[in-house]
Amino acid sequence: MTAKMNHYIACRAEAAVCHEKAETNINRRDYWLAEAQKWEKRAEDSDDISVSYQIKDVRLGPRPD
């Protein structure tokens, strides 16, 4: 896996975590959705355009501590 692909996947994973937090923390829902948008934008801005078209959505379980 290339570094660009790893970067893309990491950004999508962070966005997924933010979406999870938005669902569980209603008081800060807007904040977490905005953070998710930032991570999604970073993923889209990846230099490797082919990766962004191949991987549409990355849904991961809870982060291990």
TILUMLUM-91183 format. One record per residue: x negated, y, z of N, C-alpha, C, O in turn. Coordinates in steps of 0.001 Angstrom, whole numbers, plus 500000, padded with zeros to 6 digits. Each point is the difference from the previous one (the first is absolute). Layout:
BEGIN
@nX: X, nY: Y, nZ: Z, caX: X, caY: Y, caZ: Z, cX: X, cY: Y, cZ: Z, oX: X, oY: Y, oZ: Z $
...
// end
This chain:
BEGIN
@nX: 499148, nY: 498826, nZ: 500000, caX: 500852, caY: 501174, caZ: 500000, cX: 499098, cY: 501243, cZ: 500000, oX: 499003, oY: 500060, oZ: 500719 $
@nX: 501361, nY: 500899, nZ: 498482, caX: 499182, caY: 501200, caZ: 499881, cX: 500249, cY: 500945, cZ: 501173, oX: 500999, oY: 499885, oZ: 500710 $
@nX: 498085, nY: 501034, nZ: 499473, caX: 500139, caY: 500996, caZ: 501068, cX: 501237, cY: 500868, cZ: 499780, oX: 500687, oY: 500365, oZ: 500954 $
@nX: 499592, nY: 499962, nZ: 497785, caX: 501181, caY: 500827, caZ: 499691, cX: 501281, cY: 499258, cZ: 500361, oX: 500944, oY: 500584, oZ: 500531 $
@nX: 499072, nY: 498126, nZ: 499174, caX: 501183, caY: 499209, caZ: 500326, cX: 500152, cY: 499894, cZ: 501516, oX: 501108, oY: 500100, oZ: 500527 $
@nX: 497781, nY: 499697, nZ: 500167, caX: 500040, caY: 499954, caZ: 501465, cX: 500532, cY: 501311, cZ: 500566, oX: 500788, oY: 499999, oZ: 500945 $
@nX: 498782, nY: 501112, nZ: 498479, caX: 500462, caY: 501316, caZ: 500444, cX: 501506, cY: 500133, cZ: 499782, oX: 500727, oY: 500464, oZ: 500878 $
@nX: 499725, nY: 499126, nZ: 497949, caX: 501423, caY: 500061, caZ: 499675, cX: 500819, cY: 499162, cZ: 500982, oX: 501009, oY: 500464, oZ: 500532 $
@nX: 498553, nY: 498314, nZ: 499700, caX: 500722, caY: 499099, caZ: 500903, cX: 499998, cY: 500547, cZ: 501421, oX: 501014, oY: 499922, oZ: 500694 $
@nX: 497856, nY: 500632, nZ: 499747, caX: 499923, caY: 500576, caZ: 501345, cX: 500961, cY: 501183, cZ: 500152, oX: 500651, oY: 500144, oZ: 501035 $
@nX: 499434, nY: 500687, nZ: 497949, caX: 500921, caY: 501146, caZ: 500054, cX: 501443, cY: 499531, cZ: 500046, oX: 500800, oY: 500538, oZ: 500766 $
@nX: 499547, nY: 498466, nZ: 498424, caX: 501362, caY: 499472, caZ: 500017, cX: 500316, cY: 499342, cZ: 501343, oX: 501128, oY: 500085, oZ: 500485 $
@nX: 497887, nY: 499266, nZ: 500109, caX: 500208, caY: 499384, caZ: 501311, cX: 500266, cY: 501062, cZ: 501062, oX: 500876, oY: 499826, oZ: 500847 $
@nX: 498377, nY: 501265, nZ: 499112, caX: 500223, caY: 501093, caZ: 500942, cX: 501388, cY: 500613, cZ: 499811, oX: 500666, oY: 500349, oZ: 500974 $
@nX: 499763, nY: 499779, nZ: 497782, caX: 501342, caY: 500519, caZ: 499713, cX: 501058, cY: 499067, cZ: 500587, oX: 500994, oY: 500457, oZ: 500564 $
@nX: 498789, nY: 498247, nZ: 499303, caX: 500948, caY: 499024, caZ: 500555, cX: 500086, cY: 500109, cZ: 501518, oX: 501084, oY: 499901, oZ: 500576 $
@nX: 497772, nY: 500305, nZ: 500065, caX: 499986, caY: 500172, caZ: 501462, cX: 500799, cY: 501243, cZ: 500377, oX: 500769, oY: 499979, oZ: 500960 $
@nX: 499052, nY: 501092, nZ: 498293, caX: 500734, caY: 501237, caZ: 500281, cX: 501506, cY: 499803, cZ: 499815, oX: 500799, oY: 500528, oZ: 500773 $
@nX: 499578, nY: 498721, nZ: 498213, caX: 501425, caY: 499710, caZ: 499791, cX: 500568, cY: 499199, cZ: 501165, oX: 501120, oY: 500251, oZ: 500443 $
@nX: 498116, nY: 498799, nZ: 500046, caX: 500437, caY: 499210, caZ: 501163, cX: 500199, cY: 500909, cZ: 501217, oX: 500992, oY: 499880, oZ: 500720 $
@nX: 498062, nY: 501019, nZ: 499498, caX: 500108, caY: 500925, caZ: 501131, cX: 501202, cY: 500920, cZ: 499849, oX: 500649, oY: 500343, oZ: 500987 $
@nX: 499649, nY: 500057, nZ: 497784, caX: 501163, caY: 500862, caZ: 499748, cX: 501297, cY: 499283, cZ: 500366, oX: 500949, oY: 500623, oZ: 500477 $
@nX: 499085, nY: 498076, nZ: 499299, caX: 501192, caY: 499225, caZ: 500326, cX: 500179, cY: 499805, cZ: 501500, oX: 501125, oY: 499928, oZ: 500494 $
@nX: 497773, nY: 499987, nZ: 500219, caX: 500088, caY: 499703, caZ: 501435, cX: 499950, cY: 501239, cZ: 500885, oX: 500399, oY: 499937, oZ: 501163 $
@nX: 499129, nY: 501170, nZ: 498322, caX: 499880, caY: 501220, caZ: 500797, cX: 500856, cY: 501096, cZ: 499362, oX: 499511, oY: 500829, oZ: 499233 $
@nX: 501765, nY: 499148, nZ: 501101, caX: 500962, caY: 500927, caZ: 499388, cX: 499634, cY: 501459, cZ: 500266, oX: 500191, oY: 500851, oZ: 499132 $
@nX: 499290, nY: 499443, nZ: 502049, caX: 499652, caY: 501384, caZ: 500351, cX: 498905, cY: 500577, cZ: 499113, oX: 499941, oY: 501213, oZ: 499800 $
@nX: 499197, nY: 497938, nZ: 499671, caX: 498898, caY: 500466, caZ: 499152, cX: 500112, cY: 499451, cZ: 498578, oX: 499009, oY: 499914, oZ: 499274 $
@nX: 502200, nY: 499722, nZ: 500346, caX: 500245, caY: 499395, caZ: 498691, cX: 499474, cY: 500873, cZ: 498872, oX: 499310, oY: 499501, oZ: 499111 $
@nX: 500995, nY: 501779, nZ: 500903, caX: 499556, caY: 500895, caZ: 498921, cX: 498477, cY: 500061, cZ: 499914, oX: 499432, oY: 500014, oZ: 498908 $
@nX: 499916, nY: 500021, nZ: 502249, caX: 498539, caY: 500033, caZ: 500027, cX: 499426, cY: 498742, cZ: 499333, oX: 499115, oY: 500090, oZ: 499149 $
@nX: 501401, nY: 498730, nZ: 501249, caX: 499453, caY: 498758, caZ: 499464, cX: 500303, cY: 499831, cZ: 498520, oX: 499190, oY: 499433, oZ: 499266 $
@nX: 501967, nY: 501050, nZ: 500283, caX: 500292, caY: 499935, caZ: 498572, cX: 499076, cY: 500921, cZ: 499207, oX: 499583, oY: 499663, oZ: 498892 $
@nX: 500101, nY: 501493, nZ: 501672, caX: 499053, caY: 500913, caZ: 499341, cX: 498605, cY: 499370, cZ: 499935, oX: 499298, oY: 500124, oZ: 498996 $
@nX: 500316, nY: 499207, nZ: 502074, caX: 498694, caY: 499328, caZ: 500009, cX: 499975, cY: 498876, cZ: 498955, oX: 499002, oY: 499812, oZ: 499304 $
@nX: 502088, nY: 499458, nZ: 500598, caX: 500079, caY: 498928, caZ: 499000, cX: 499859, cY: 500574, cZ: 498598, oX: 499328, oY: 499420, oZ: 499147 $
@nX: 501305, nY: 501716, nZ: 500621, caX: 499895, caY: 500649, caZ: 498687, cX: 498562, cY: 500379, cZ: 499683, oX: 499546, oY: 499851, oZ: 498865 $
@nX: 499739, nY: 500638, nZ: 502141, caX: 498586, caY: 500368, caZ: 499788, cX: 499186, cY: 498776, cZ: 499589, oX: 499181, oY: 500070, oZ: 499083 $
@nX: 501049, nY: 498802, nZ: 501603, caX: 499256, caY: 498781, caZ: 499677, cX: 500370, cY: 499482, cZ: 498619, oX: 499142, oY: 499524, oZ: 499255 $
@nX: 502147, nY: 500571, nZ: 500406, caX: 500428, caY: 499561, caZ: 498675, cX: 499374, cY: 500867, cZ: 498909, oX: 499617, oY: 499494, oZ: 498945 $
@nX: 500280, nY: 501794, nZ: 501305, caX: 499362, caY: 500926, caZ: 499046, cX: 498526, cY: 499638, cZ: 499827, oX: 499479, oY: 499999, oZ: 498884 $
@nX: 499852, nY: 499693, nZ: 502232, caX: 498584, caY: 499599, caZ: 499909, cX: 499852, cY: 498752, cZ: 499151, oX: 499068, oY: 499886, oZ: 499204 $
@nX: 501853, nY: 499182, nZ: 500967, caX: 499942, caY: 498763, caZ: 499205, cX: 500209, cY: 500308, cZ: 498528, oX: 499295, oY: 499464, oZ: 499145 $
@nX: 501676, nY: 501401, nZ: 500550, caX: 500280, caY: 500359, caZ: 498612, cX: 498843, cY: 500751, cZ: 499364, oX: 499762, oY: 499875, oZ: 498799 $
@nX: 499520, nY: 500903, nZ: 501996, caX: 498890, caY: 500789, caZ: 499485, cX: 498739, cY: 499166, cZ: 499772, oX: 498952, oY: 500526, oZ: 499626 $
@nX: 501164, nY: 498198, nZ: 500600, caX: 498869, caY: 499109, caZ: 499784, cX: 499521, cY: 500124, cZ: 498563, oX: 500807, oY: 500164, oZ: 499085 $
@nX: 497904, nY: 499760, nZ: 500717, caX: 499421, caY: 500117, caZ: 498657, cX: 500371, cY: 498833, cZ: 499101, oX: 500000, oY: 500136, oZ: 498777 $
@nX: 500313, nY: 498727, nZ: 501810, caX: 500287, caY: 498806, caZ: 499217, cX: 501504, cY: 499915, cZ: 499747, oX: 500738, oY: 499402, oZ: 500784 $
@nX: 499704, nY: 501197, nZ: 498124, caX: 501420, caY: 500077, caZ: 499672, cX: 500609, cY: 498609, cZ: 499855, oX: 501151, oY: 499792, oZ: 500385 $
@nX: 498111, nY: 499267, nZ: 499075, caX: 500557, caY: 498669, caZ: 499783, cX: 500422, cY: 499350, cZ: 501302, oX: 500971, oY: 499244, oZ: 500025 $
@nX: 498320, nY: 501034, nZ: 501052, caX: 500349, caY: 499422, caZ: 501286, cX: 501356, cY: 500517, cZ: 500455, oX: 500818, oY: 499224, oZ: 500492 $
@nX: 499434, nY: 502065, nZ: 499354, caX: 501253, caY: 500567, caZ: 500473, cX: 501199, cY: 499455, cZ: 499239, oX: 501111, oY: 499995, oZ: 500532 $
@nX: 498693, nY: 499549, nZ: 498248, caX: 501106, caY: 499415, caZ: 499255, cX: 500162, cY: 498514, cZ: 500285, oX: 501093, oY: 499458, oZ: 499841 $
@nX: 497845, nY: 499882, nZ: 500575, caX: 500073, caY: 498578, caZ: 500293, cX: 500584, cY: 499731, cZ: 501376, oX: 500713, oY: 499014, oZ: 500184 $
@nX: 499000, nY: 501838, nZ: 500779, caX: 500453, caY: 499797, caZ: 501369, cX: 500998, cY: 501099, cZ: 500316, oX: 499609, oY: 501145, oZ: 500224 $
@nX: 501654, nY: 498528, nZ: 499797, caX: 501037, caY: 500998, caZ: 500216, cX: 500261, cY: 500244, cZ: 501481, oX: 500183, oY: 501145, oZ: 500413 $
@nX: 499837, nY: 497797, nZ: 500391, caX: 500393, caY: 500156, caZ: 501393, cX: 499247, cY: 498994, cZ: 500844, oX: 499985, oY: 498807, oZ: 499697 $
@nX: 499398, nY: 501671, nZ: 501346, caX: 499276, caY: 499138, caZ: 500923, cX: 500725, cY: 500072, cZ: 501332, oX: 500042, oY: 501055, oZ: 500633 $
@nX: 500513, nY: 497857, nZ: 499782, caX: 500675, caY: 499952, caZ: 501294, cX: 499229, cY: 499035, cZ: 500882, oX: 499840, oY: 498822, oZ: 499681 $
@nX: 499692, nY: 501706, nZ: 501427, caX: 499214, caY: 499198, caZ: 500917, cX: 500719, cY: 499917, cZ: 501335, oX: 500846, oY: 500835, oZ: 500319 $
@nX: 498815, nY: 498171, nZ: 500437, caX: 500555, caY: 499875, caZ: 501345, cX: 499326, cY: 500977, cZ: 500940, oX: 499218, oY: 500847, oZ: 499567 $
@nX: 501078, nY: 499041, nZ: 501716, caX: 499381, caY: 500910, caZ: 500975, cX: 498484, cY: 499870, cZ: 499979, oX: 499450, oY: 498936, oZ: 499717 $
@nX: 499901, nY: 502160, nZ: 500585, caX: 498537, caY: 500028, caZ: 500056, cX: 499504, cY: 499194, cZ: 501189, oX: 500546, oY: 500130, oZ: 501095 $
@nX: 498447, nY: 499053, nZ: 498722, caX: 499388, caY: 499332, caZ: 501163, cX: 499185, cY: 501029, cZ: 500790, oX: 499325, oY: 500845, oZ: 499413 $
@nX: 500740, nY: 499082, nZ: 501868, caX: 499237, caY: 500948, caZ: 500840, cX: 498579, cY: 499588, cZ: 500185, oX: 499240, oY: 500692, oZ: 500677 $
// end
